[in-house]
Amino acid sequence: MSANLFDGLPPAPQPEELFETLCARPGVRIERIVSTGQCSPPGFWYDQPGDEWVALLSGSATLRFEDEATGRELRPGDWMFIAAHRRHRVERTDATTPSVWLAVHLDPPD
């Protein structure tokens, strides 16, 4: 199976993010996320049970960790590893250019 990560991008802005699972196996899920101006709701923090590796392929975004005073500005090519239960939020995504993310979710060990 193959495809292009930039095929079928919705025009910005859209009311909701697009989540598409590209591959899933026991213990791992790879997904494409397309953001078009969305951000986390006020006061909301992701607190995921497994690790996540994420790369921003296009657009721009600001990702903030609860234990840091300011957000991290992301541009195409930037990636980060988010450890399980490290609370984080998306403070901003580009409202004019789709922000395409590649995310690898790793299930917690048994």
Buried (B, 14 or more C-beta within 10 A) or exposed (E): EEEEBEEEBEEBBBEEBBEEEBEEEEEEBBBBBBBBBBBBEEEEEBEBEBBBBBBBBBBBBBBBBEEEEEBBEBEEEBEBEBEBEBBBBBBBBBBEBBBBBBBBBBBEEE
